[in-house]
Amino acid sequence: MNTTQPHIDEILRAFFEHELAGRRGPVTRQRITRVYQRLLECLETEAEAILADDDRVLLAAEREFQSVGAMARTMHAENLFDWLFLFLLEPWLDPYKQDRQDQRVQLRLTSALIDMLVSNQLIDWSRRARLLAELRAAIRSASRTLNARQLPQRIPGQDPWR
């Protein structure tokens, strides 16, 4: 693991710039941008619930200078990794308010972001193996639910079950 950790804003900027660079379609680019904005909002909104006391003090001090983006400017990959689980839950992954394709993009990008954090050794995956497995399981579960085809309620031309 690196001794100098980049801040979350640096990690996310590089990740999403890379994701956008390979995409030409305006709709796909908009979906990726919405996921980026939603993730930043999630991190700022949920920061207080997850941070340790020392980190909360640091965040409060940073917010005194500039509140917008304070969490992403001060916290690191380990914090981001912890918050990704929340990003897979309502209201951040919301089947009732979000377009299905937006949800698919969010799941794909969250999975890719986890892979990037692990492959670049920004988190100690051996120490965080349980959360890593839980994150991947949550993504698989949400993907299955999202991609499940609805079975017809009644087969045309057949009598319903009695």
C-alpha positions in Angstrom: 0.0 0.0 0.0 1.2 3.5 -0.8 2.4 5.6 2.1 1.1 8.8 0.5 -2.5 8.4 -0.3 -4.2 10.6 -2.9 -7.3 12.4 -1.7 -10.8 11.2 -2.9 -11.2 14.2 -5.2 -8.0 13.2 -7.1 -9.0 9.6 -7.3 -12.5 10.3 -8.6 -11.4 13.0 -11.0 -8.8 10.6 -12.6 -11.3 7.7 -12.6 -14.2 9.6 -14.2 -12.0 11.4 -16.7 -10.7 8.0 -17.8 -14.3 6.7 -18.1 -15.5 9.7 -20.1 -12.5 9.7 -22.4 -13.5 6.4 -23.9 -17.1 7.4 -24.5 -18.4 9.4 -27.5 -22.2 9.2 -27.1 -23.7 12.2 -25.3 -26.3 10.0 -23.5 -23.6 7.7 -22.1 -21.4 10.7 -21.1 -24.4 12.3 -19.3 -25.1 9.0 -17.4 -21.4 8.8 -16.3 -21.5 12.4 -15.2 -24.7 11.9 -13.2 -23.1 8.9 -11.4 -20.1 11.1 -10.6 -22.3 13.9 -9.2 -24.4 11.4 -7.3 -21.3 9.8 -5.8 -19.9 13.1 -4.7 -23.3 14.0 -3.1 -23.4 10.7 -1.3 -19.9 11.2 0.1 -20.7 14.7 1.4 -24.1 13.7 2.8 -23.0 10.5 4.5 -19.6 11.7 5.8 -20.7 12.4 9.3 -22.3 8.9 9.7 -19.1 7.0 8.9 -16.1 9.1 9.8 -14.2 8.5 13.0 -14.1 11.3 15.5 -10.6 12.6 14.4 -11.7 12.7 10.8 -14.9 14.5 11.7 -12.8 17.2 13.4 -10.6 17.5 10.3 -13.7 17.7 8.0 -15.3 20.3 10.2 -12.2 22.5 10.0 -12.0 22.1 6.2 -15.7 23.0 5.9 -14.9 26.2 7.7 -12.7 27.3 4.8 -14.8 25.9 2.0 -17.8 23.6 2.5 -18.3 22.4 -1.0 -16.2 19.3 -1.7 -14.6 19.4 1.7 -14.9 15.7 2.3 -13.4 14.7 -1.1 -10.5 17.2 -0.5 -9.6 15.8 2.9 -10.3 12.1 3.0 -8.5 9.2 1.2 -9.1 5.9 -0.6 -9.8 3.9 2.6 -12.7 6.3 3.4 -14.0 6.1 -0.2 -13.9 2.3 -0.1 -16.0 2.4 3.2 -18.6 4.7 1.6 -19.1 2.7 -1.6 -21.4 0.3 0.2 -23.8 3.2 1.0 -23.7 4.2 -2.7 -25.3 0.8 -3.5 -28.3 1.4 -1.2 -31.3 3.7 -1.4 -31.5 6.6 -1.8 -28.3 6.6 -3.8 -29.2 3.5 -5.9 -33.0 4.1 -6.2 -35.1 1.9 -8.4 -38.1 4.2 -8.0 -36.4 7.5 -8.9 -33.6 6.5 -11.1 -33.6 5.3 -14.8 -32.8 1.6 -15.1 -29.9 2.3 -17.4 -28.5 4.9 -15.0 -28.6 2.3 -12.3 -26.7 -0.2 -14.5 -24.1 2.5 -15.2 -23.8 3.2 -11.5 -23.2 -0.4 -10.7 -20.7 -0.9 -13.5 -18.8 2.2 -12.5 -18.8 1.3 -8.8 -17.4 -2.1 -9.7 -14.7 -0.6 -11.9 -13.8 2.0 -9.2 -13.4 -0.8 -6.6 -11.2 -2.7 -9.1 -9.1 0.5 -9.7 -8.7 1.0 -5.9 -7.5 -2.6 -5.5 -5.3 -2.8 -8.5 -3.5 0.5 -7.7 -3.0 -0.6 -4.1 -4.9 2.4 -2.8 -6.5 0.0 -0.3 -5.1 -2.9 1.5 -7.4 -5.6 0.1 -6.0 -8.3 2.3 -7.0 -6.3 5.4 -10.3 -5.3 3.8 -11.2 -8.6 2.1 -14.5 -9.0 3.9 -15.8 -5.6 2.9 -14.5 -6.2 -0.6 -16.4 -9.4 -0.8 -19.6 -7.7 0.5 -19.3 -4.9 -2.0 -18.9 -7.3 -4.9 -21.8 -9.4 -3.6 -24.0 -6.3 -3.3 -23.2 -5.3 -6.9 -24.0 -8.8 -8.2 -27.3 -8.8 -6.2 -28.4 -5.4 -7.4 -27.4 -6.2 -11.0 -29.4 -9.5 -10.9 -32.4 -7.6 -9.5 -32.1 -4.9 -12.1 -31.6 -7.2 -15.0 -34.2 -9.8 -14.0 -36.9 -10.2 -16.6 -40.4 -10.1 -15.4 -42.2 -13.3 -16.1 -45.6 -13.0 -17.8 -48.5 -13.2 -15.4 -50.5 -15.3 -17.8 -49.5 -17.3 -20.8 -51.6 -16.2 -23.8 -54.2 -18.8 -24.9 -53.9 -20.8 -21.7 -56.3 -21.0 -18.8 -54.9 -19.4 -15.6 -54.0 -21.7 -12.7 -56.9 -22.6 -10.6 
